[in-house]
Amino acid sequence: MTWLQGILQAHPEIAFFVVLGLGYLFGKISLGSFKLGAVTGTLLAGVIVGQLGVTLPNEVKQCFFLLFLFAIGFRTGPQFFRGLKSDGLQHAALAAIVAVTGLLVAWLVASLFGYDAGTAAGLVAGSLTESATIGTAMDAIARLDLSEAERTALNNDIPVAFAVTYLVGVIGAAWILSQLGPKLLRVDLAEECRKLEEQMQGGTTLKVSARREQELRAYAIDPGSRFVGRGIADVEQSATGARIFVEQVRSRGQLVGSRDVEALKEGDVIAVSGPRTTLVEVLEASGSGLREVDDRELLDLPGDVVDIVVTSKAVDGRTLADLARDEISRGVFLRRITRAGTALGMLPETKVQRGDVLTVAGTAASTNRVAEAFGVADRPSDVTDMLVVATGIVAGALIGLPALHIGGVEIGLSLPVGVLLGGLVCGWLRSVKPAMFGRVPGATLWIFESIGLAGFVAVVGLNAGPDFVQGLRASGLSLVLAGLLTISASLIIGMLVGRWVFKMHPGVLLGVCAGGCTATPALAAIQETARSAVPSIGYGVAYAVGNVFLAIWGTVIVALLA
């Protein structure tokens, strides 16, 4: 082991990647349905390797952290600013209440237990499951009028508290919201979500989107068919509760567009797209007078699946059901709708917002038409506009640097929070003018978010390694209790306010509470209990607002206890 220790001490850059690899390996460890996760795994790996006396400069972790903050801001920017509007204000307000309550309870508990600013910051970060709090807290500690040894001690206390309370926060949030929440609200969550779905669907089982594989089939119109002399719309409207489209017609041996056909005739062959089950049950049913044929030329239509970034003001705020009835949506099937990186339930009354990403399938002509009307086609690309990334980080950092001095504490946005705001603005601009502004592909955002945060935490763990075990022994049990109090109080108060003050639907309310403490695993647990995607309706705006508030709390908690 001595030789290994010597190598890692001489080349800490090697130790960094050892920690990253081990961290992602540890992150795959499952405890029932709970996974340790890359962040906690990397922190523990850093602590283990840090026992060998390996350290890295703080500037390294800061660079990784700024990339992470920019990515978070960029992804959630559209929903954050959306939350400032009237239709998202209620969700944003409740998310803020959850976040503020968590901060106040953590402050009170830290004062009661005699925690220093570092331990309190780790408590906030872990129990409210927001890793960004660690970075803003460390930045705030670096600006305190303390000796280097004192600042180091405070910084080393943060990962100890985070490691303990993060597990408490993740597991606690999932259990409180999915199991305790319905009992506290006195509702049958699954039944309430089912009723809301029926209400949103107009009392029917109509599905606007197609979750099943779509097919394109050719049908000959035989003599006596009920579609002879009828228009294309009659064929498309014959499938009640589903969407089918006549894409092309062979009439008198010639291929013509469906819009050029006024009335169908005997012997015509139509190319129809739609869910396989619908085509079989409706078009191949006895009495239809349609007979499936193999017409390769007719069916040889270029298909396309494309992600569309919604930017159109005319689309913003409209429901999926409304858009499905619009002539512009003819010929396409919605496969997925994503908001701030989270997939939403595809319900008829789900409202589309600017910045949403719609994944649609259909013929190339149809998807291109819809993309032009809705926004911009976001086709796969490995090109990243690094000028926008760098500009957003630098501009945000410069905005965050100025601060007021009150006593021995600097009060201001701080550099990390400034970068977060820079990311928010850049993400919002991208949602408004995607063709003109800053393309950052999803894969790049994943690198920035995942590796940025993991890299930051890896350095934190390495530098805190020697003091970690001692701190854990001294405060471990009290931190478990502190974490439980913090996450429980914030979520219970959030649920009560949302139910009895804001009068929210219980399913949506629980999704908002999960977003307010940025607990994505909790959202999954709620949806499993609800057997519905309804909770995701409340998650998007709340998650964006929660990210901003909880990141700022690192600075605030240090100021309160410094």
VENMO-V396235 format. One record per backbone hydrogen bond with DSSP energy under -1.0 kcal/mol. NH is the residue of the N-H (numbers start at 1). CO is the residue of the C=O. Records with the same first field share a line. If there is no record, write none. Layout:
# VENMO-V396235
NH: CO  CO
This chain:
# VENMO-V396235
5: 1
6: 2
7: 3
8: 4
9: 5
10: 6
11: 7
14: 11
15: 11
16: 12
17: 13
18: 14
19: 15
20: 16
21: 17
22: 18
23: 19
24: 20
25: 21
26: 22
27: 23
28: 25
29: 26
31: 34
34: 31
36: 29
37: 27
41: 37
42: 38
43: 39
44: 40
45: 41
46: 42
47: 43
48: 44
49: 45
50: 46
51: 48
52: 49
53: 50
60: 57
62: 58
63: 59
64: 60
65: 61
66: 62
67: 63
68: 64
69: 65
70: 66
71: 67
72: 68
73: 69
74: 70
75: 71
76: 72
77: 73
80: 76
81: 77
82: 78
83: 79
85: 82
89: 85
92: 88
93: 89
94: 90
95: 91
96: 92
97: 93
98: 94
99: 95
100: 96
101: 97
102: 98
103: 99
104: 100
105: 101
106: 102
107: 103
108: 104
109: 105
110: 106
111: 107
112: 108
113: 109
115: 110
120: 116
121: 117
122: 118
123: 119
124: 120
125: 121
126: 122
127: 123
128: 124
129: 126
130: 125
133: 130
134: 131
136: 132
137: 133
138: 134
139: 135
140: 136
141: 137
142: 138
144: 141
146: 144
151: 147
152: 148
153: 149
154: 150
155: 151
156: 152
157: 153
161: 157
162: 158
163: 159
164: 160
165: 161
166: 162
168: 164
169: 165
170: 166
171: 167
172: 168
173: 169
174: 170
175: 171
176: 172
177: 173
178: 174
179: 175
180: 175
181: 176
184: 180
185: 181
187: 182
192: 188
193: 189
194: 190
195: 191
196: 192
197: 193
198: 194
199: 195
200: 196
201: 197
202: 199
203: 198
210: 334
215: 274
217: 272
219: 270
220: 291
221: 268
222: 289
225: 222
228: 225
229: 264
230: 227
236: 232
237: 233
240: 238
242: 239
245: 273
247: 271
249: 256
250: 269
251: 254
254: 251
256: 249
260: 257
261: 258
264: 230
267: 221
268: 265
269: 250
270: 219
271: 248
272: 217
273: 245
274: 215
276: 213
279: 275
280: 276
281: 277
282: 278
284: 279
288: 285
291: 220
293: 218
299: 295
301: 299
304: 362
306: 360
308: 358
309: 376
310: 356
311: 374
312: 374
316: 312
317: 352
318: 315
320: 350
321: 348
323: 319
324: 320
325: 321
329: 326
330: 327
332: 329
333: 361
335: 359
336: 359
338: 357
339: 342
342: 339
344: 337
347: 345
350: 347
352: 318
355: 310
356: 353
357: 338
358: 308
359: 336
360: 306
361: 333
362: 304
364: 302
367: 363
368: 364
369: 365
370: 366
371: 367
372: 368
373: 369
374: 370
375: 371
376: 309
378: 307
379: 377
385: 439
386: 384
389: 385
390: 386
391: 387
392: 388
393: 389
394: 390
395: 391
396: 392
397: 393
398: 394
399: 395
400: 396
401: 397
404: 411
406: 409
409: 406
411: 404
414: 400
418: 414
419: 415
420: 416
421: 417
422: 418
423: 419
424: 420
425: 421
426: 422
427: 423
428: 424
429: 425
430: 426
431: 427
432: 428
433: 429
436: 433
437: 433
445: 441
446: 442
447: 443
448: 444
449: 445
450: 446
451: 447
452: 447
453: 449
454: 450
455: 451
456: 452
457: 453
458: 454
459: 455
460: 456
461: 457
462: 458
463: 459
464: 460
467: 464
468: 464
471: 467
472: 468
473: 469
474: 470
475: 471
476: 472
479: 475
480: 476
481: 477
482: 478
483: 479
484: 480
485: 481
486: 482
487: 483
488: 484
489: 485
490: 486
491: 487
492: 488
493: 489
494: 490
495: 491
496: 492
497: 493
498: 494
499: 495
500: 496
501: 497
502: 497
504: 498
509: 505
510: 506
511: 507
512: 508
513: 509
514: 510
515: 511
516: 512
517: 513
518: 515
519: 514
520: 518
523: 519
524: 520
525: 521
526: 522
527: 523
528: 524
529: 525
530: 526
531: 527
532: 527
536: 533
537: 534
543: 539
544: 540
545: 541
546: 542
547: 543
548: 544
549: 545
550: 546
551: 547
552: 548
553: 549
555: 552
556: 552
557: 553
558: 554
559: 555
560: 556
561: 557
562: 558
